[in-house]
């Protein structure tokens, strides 16, 4: 059963934007088939409407062994695995979401999602960024996205010029155009002015995204179902590999976040350093008095205020009055030599997480025992160093 559905202007949905679908006359391609324009019902004063029958002529075509130019030579599985909403330019994301709102208001049985429209945009042109293009503040691809000539060579379809070069700047053969890579003859059927600027521009991601939505929603398919999605996307591009790739990216977008990157950004997660920033100078370390000579494990030696009268016996660890993380340090002289000052680490604040506090306390105990002059014997777990650590840990 065919649908008779009027497209509500976008101005009724948003005070900022209007959308209109202008009825188009049939266009033909000088190849093997004619573009058939489905019957339309002009229910609005301006004559806009959604086609009541499915548009069978493809919107885009794959060339040779390349599924779509938007892959930029990347492996299809990698493109799916790395698909993220956070890599969609903000102008493109807004266009996809607007297209969903407008078309589903006009055709309540279509149920297309913006993620499906976005997946086509990713495959066709990497959201308007193919070939060094960027979307400007109005969402127009600059300098413009044009596919290779569809001249029947190198695995391409043969489609002779249908637009006198108006859209694709080629008066001999047709070329796919814009962020959604429409064939000019198909754009003449579904082209829309989605942003109210008075132009139906296939290089404008607003117009192109809504044109894609109109194409997908032509006919009777329910695009909330997998079967409906497969049928509609296959009409858009007659390639099973294309269909699988688009639906896989759609699924990735469905499970992702809803952020975007700036419109003129080529990729997400790109940060530029502040050229005016100057890092602060680190404070100069203060040197604690140290005994003359050197001792293993101390790192450096400094003159002591007064030499020890005679060598002191190796000190034994003495447990502090409280845990290392909460207060007291060790005992005895610095580096185990009586009379030398002992650097004492400040108390660690509690994190209220027992595992974290224990790790921090252990690290401080190891450092304090090193400052006390103990050297760890890695071949023994009961040497004086380990006893010192256990003492500070209260074990």
Secondary structure, DSSP 8 states (H G I E B T S, - for coil): ----B----GGGT-SS---EE------B-SSS-B---------STT---B-SS---S-S---BTTBS-GGGTT--HHHHHHT--GGGSBHHHHHHHHHHHHHHHHH-TTT---HHHHHHHHHHHHTTTTGGG-EE-TTSBEES--B----BS-TT--B-B-SSTTTTTS-SSB---BTTTTB-HHHHHHH-EESSSSS---TTBHHHHHHHHHHHHHSSS--TTSHHHHHHHHHHHS--HHHHHHHHHHHHHHHTS----B-TT-SSSS-----TT---------------SS--TTSS-----SS--SS----------SS-GGGS----SSGGG-TTS-----------S-HHHHHHHHHHHHHHHHHHTT----TT-SSSHHHHHHHHHHT-
